[in-house]
Amino acid sequence: MNALFNNYSRRPISLVEGKGTFVKDSNGKSYLDFTSGIAVLCLGHAHPSLVKTLQEQSEKIWHTSNLYEIPSQVKLAETLVKDQHLSHAFFCNSGAEANEAAIKMARKHTGKNHIITFENSFHGRTFGAMSATAQEKIHNGFGPLVDKFTYLPFNDVEQLKKSVDDSVAAIMLEVVQGEGGVNPITEEFAEAIHEICSTSDILLIIDEVQTGIGRTGTRFAFEQTVLKPDLVTLAKGLGGGFPFAGVLGTSEIYDTFSPGSHGTTYGGNPLGVAVSQTVLDIVFQDTFLNEVKEKGEYLVQKLNEILPADKLTVRAKGLLIGIDCGSLEVAPTISKFEDAGLLLCGAGPNVLRLLPPLNVSYEEIDQGIAILEDVLIKQLNEQTV
């Protein structure tokens, strides 16, 4: 027992050094990191441009609070909403905080309280975000939740249509459910949501905390659908490793984010803004995004070549990839991967999640595939013995 609370089931590894896609632990062992800090390190560890930006900004000014003008925030907001139907941004510190802000603004803007979310979603662990998350294991033990959330099956058009009425303020969803098993939205479901939200007084909130900033091969995952969100929440890759998050919204939401309606002490501080701007300057290039798509397709192709289709299913968008292992529990398997020098994470009890940095090389992908084949096939063989 140490001086920390025991709210994390930590792996018995202490990572002390990282460069690109590789990390090293306190014993000197190297690993190929296909977690990216759970989709945070979109440019890998210690990217030279991010290191340079952080060093330079740290010698100027760290923090001023939002009592004063921060011109670099305006530039960052303009970069995020360029060529979008979205027009404004609010900056904060974490995905849960961004989702809290979006929930508040949806209620305030519509004057209604009822929000629809979906089973196996994950929106955070603060009370509002936790209440929006349709997973009982996240709720257990915390007493009454924030009310007026309805949980529906994901990708079920009929259930959605039956549940929508004039009391609904917003529909809130992930285009690809990350923590819930890497479940992409279907085209039919996206079209149904688009029709509902475009023909009624119902806002659409899209949680892009994990899928945003190039992870799926476009700036935002919703760009690959017909969906036109009123509010978009961002974090993880937005800071490239620096704690940073935000909410994007349409011009119609502008007056709802009025002085005093919401705020944050640290959000949009000059350090975070500088790093985030550098991330976007790299990731939001068409050539970079096209490479993410191509690398994702390559990785999925390789997985489908080595994995038995009758036992495992691959689901993916860009470099957000899930391997559904059926009845095989992935927690023990993850430790086997660590022994072999590959870091992965789960997405529920039976799905392995691959989240390599967006600038991972093809050689590194091949190295990861070789370890995956060796370890996973052995685990499957042991299961059938």
ABEGO torsion letter per residue (X at the ends): XBABBAABBBBBBBBABBBEABBBBAAGBBBBBAAGGGGABAAEBGBAAAAAAAAAAAABBABAEAABBBAAAAAAAAAAABGBABABBBBBABAAAAAAAAAAAAAAAAGBABBBBBBGBBAEABAAAAAABBBAAAABGAEBBBBGBBBBBBGBAAAAAAABBAABABBBBBABBAAAGGBBBBAAAAAAAAAAAAABBBBBBBBAAAABGGAAGBABAAAABABBBABBBBBEAAAGGBBBBBBBBBAAAAAABBBGABBBAABGBAAAAAAAAAAAAAAABAAAAAAAAAAAAAAAAAAAAABBAAABBBBBBEABBBBBAEABBAAAAAAAAAAAGBBBBBBEAABBBBBBBAABBAAAAAAAAAAAAAAAAAAAAAAAX
